[in-house]
Structures are given as structure tokens and as C-alpha cells.
């Protein structure tokens, strides 16, 4: 057995691993959203400023980084990190690597549809109206693919000395004469 193999993880360890995968995933998603916004000749902070409009209304809509940008960034980090934890707690280690990636992408795109399509018009109309649909949807694909990496963040298990399997005993040795000649050994005391 490999000394760094995964032990069946406890629910708290799985939750924390998912939280970490969600945090890393949202950072990459926001980087994608920022770069794609710059390609569209918008501010790198457009996605965060749009999300800040949930708290600050249209005052958060600005070009560049402002004090309200932090609240939009915090909302993204909080929600998507928790999504990672929920995903990991629900999936655990039940699927293969590819299956987990596919489920992560489906989970993330499903969240995009719920958050930006179903809840967006009522809860955050400015975000719903002004977000870049294609970039945001692809950002969720990136996020979902990175969610599948949560098992990497589970603690590694190193067996203790008393957990190690017992050493194998060597097979009993036979006298050299019986191995080479095939003759029946004789007892020197009987001769």
C-alpha cells in the first residue's frame, strides 16, 4: 500500500477540501472574466462591480476598481467557495476522475442557470442585464472543472507503526543436500 494513500475521509475534511477547491476555482473564473472583459474593452473588474450592485445598486457600476468592488469580490468568493464545499460533500469519492469533472461542470452550469437566469431578474437585475453571457457561462465551465480537483486537497494518510501490515516471514529453509541431490537426508546420530 502506498504510504500517502487516501484514507476514507471524514465529512469535515471533504467539506474543507471542497471549500478550498471552490476558492481556487472562483479565482480562476474571475481571472477569466476579467481577461474576457478587457478583450471586450471593459474594465477587468466588471464582474465584481456588477456583483457589488446587489449591495450598492447602480452606484457600484464604475470603470475600474473601487471600494464597492470589494463587496462584489467577497460575494463571489463566499458563494462559490460554499458551492465547492456542497459539491464535494455531495459527490465524495463516488465517481471516477472524468465522471467527477463532468458532474462538476454540470453542477456549475446548473448553478449559472439558477443564479443568473432564474434568480437574477428578481434579486439582481443589473447583474442579469449587464453580465457577458458567453464569458460568464464559460467561466462556470472552468469553475466546474476545477471543483473536481477537491480530492487533491484531502489530507494524506500515513500509516502509523502499529497500522503497518506484519512483515512476511521467509519460507523455511531446507537442507542444501535435499535441494541438490534429491537423496533422503540421514540423521548422523543413527549411523
N, C-alpha and C positions, 0 to 999 in steps of 0.2 A: 504494500500500500504506500502511496506517495505521502511523504510527511507533511505536505501542505494541502492535502485534500480537504474538500469542504465537508464539514460535519453537518448533519441536518440542523439548519439554522432555526433559532428561536424567532418568534414573531416580532419582537422588538428589533432584532438585528436585521430582519428582512425589511421592516418599516424604515429603519435608518438608511439601509443600502438604497432603497427606492428614493428616499429623500435626497440622498447625495446624487443619484443618477438624474433625478428631476432637476436639481440645481445645475448640474453640468449641462444637461440638455437644454434648459432655458437660456443659459448663457450663450450656447452656440446658436440657438434660434434667434435670439436678439441680435447677435452679431450678423447673422444672415439678413434679418430685417433691416438693420442699419445700413449694410452694404447695398442691399437692393434699393433702399430709399435714396441713397446717394446716386445710384445709377439713374433713378427717376428725377434727379435734380431736386431732391427734397433733403431735409436735414437727417443726419444719422440718427437723431433722437426722435424721429417722427412717431414710431410705435409707442415709445414710452410716454411721449407728450399726449398722444391720443388716449392712452390708458389713464393718464392723470386727469383727463377730462371727466372721469367718473366722480372724482372728488372736487375738482375745481371748475368744472364747466368749461365754457369756451375760453376762459382766461388761461387755461393750460395750453392752448393751441398757439404755439410760437415756433419760430425757426431757431433751432439750436437748443442748448442745454439751459434750463432754468431751475429755480428752486422747486417748482411743481413737478419737474421731470423725475425727481427722486421718488415721489409718491407713486407715479406710474411704474417705475422700475421696481419698487418694493412690491407692488401688487402683482406684477408678473412673476417675480421671484417667489413670493409666498404661494400663489395659486399653483404654479407649475411644479414647484418642489413638492407640494402636498399631492398633486396628481401623480407624481412619480412614486410617492410612498403608497398611495392607494393601489396603483398598478402593481407594484411589487408584492404587496400584501395579498392581492387577488390572484396573481399568477404563480407566485413562489417558484419552485423548480419543476413545474409540471410538464413543461414543453421543451422541445429541442431548441437549439440556438436560433435557427431560422424561424421556427414557429413563434418564439418569443418576439423576434423582430417584427414579424407580420402582425402579431397581436398588438405590439406597441404602436405600430403605425396606425392600425385600425382604431385603437383606443384614442390616440392623439387626434386623428382626423375626425372621429366622432365627437371629441370634445370641441374641436373647432366649429363643427356644425351646430352643436348645442350653444356654445358660448357666443359665437359671432353671428349666428343665423337665427336661432330661436329666442335667446335671451337678449341679444344685442339691441334689437329695435326698441324694447321697453326699458331695459336697465341702463344702457349706454348708447344712446342714439348717435352721438358724434363719432364714436368708435365704429359703429356699424356703418355709418355713411361714408366715412373718410378713410378706412383702412384699405390697403392694397390687397385685394382678394387673392390674387395668384401668389404673391410673395408670402403672404401670411399662411395660406394653405400649405405651400411647400415648406415653410418654416416649421409647421406642425409635423410634417413628414420627417424632417430632421430630428425634431424633438422626440417623436415616437421611436425612431430607430435607436436613438441614444438611451431611451428608457430601458431597452432590452439589455443593456450592459449592467443592470443592477447586481447580478450575481458576482461580478468582479469586485464589488465593494463589500461583500460579505466577509466576516472575519475568517482568516485561515485557521485551520485546526492542526495543531502539532501534538501528537500523542505523548502523553507523559510516560515515564519509565514503566509504571505499572499497567499502562494501557497497551504496551507493545506486545505483539504475539510472542509466545515462547519460542526460543531458538530450537531449530530442528536438531535432533540427536543424530550423530553419524551412524550409518549402519554397522552392525557388529562385524568385526574383522575375523576372517577365517585364517587358519594357519597357512603359511606360504606353500607347504608341501601339498596340501589338498587342492590348491589352486593350479599348480603346475603339473603335477604328475597324475592326478586323478586316483592315486592309491589311497587306501584306507589308512588313516593315521594309527599308529600303535602307541600304546602307553609305555614309556620307558621303565616304569616300576614293575610291570608284569613280565618283562623279559628276563 
